[in-house]
Amino acid sequence: MFDFFETSYRRAKDAREVKSYFAKYGEQAIDILAERASDRDLSRRDRRHWRRLARKARRRRSQLVTQLNTG
């Protein structure tokens, strides 16, 4: 929703992070990112970071599924 206001550096960095989590954990990456986003032991800033990555991971997965269905 607010991706328009993100810097290109942050978009690229987040894309690399999400890609590495999918490479490392596969489909469980989204669950792991969401779990970190809800971890109360982390600071609010860190939880926001993980929530943003989880949102982008869900979006990436839905885009991949759409590509597979249309391709």
Residue pairs with C-beta under 8 A, 6 or more apart in sequence:
3 11
14 52
14 53
14 56
15 56
17 53
18 29
18 53
18 56
18 57
18 60
21 29
21 32
21 33
21 53
21 57
22 29
22 57
22 60
25 32
27 61
29 57
30 54
30 57
30 58
30 61
33 50
33 53
33 54
33 57
34 50
34 51
34 54
36 42
36 47
36 50
36 54
37 47
37 50
37 51
37 53
37 54
38 47
39 47
39 50
42 50
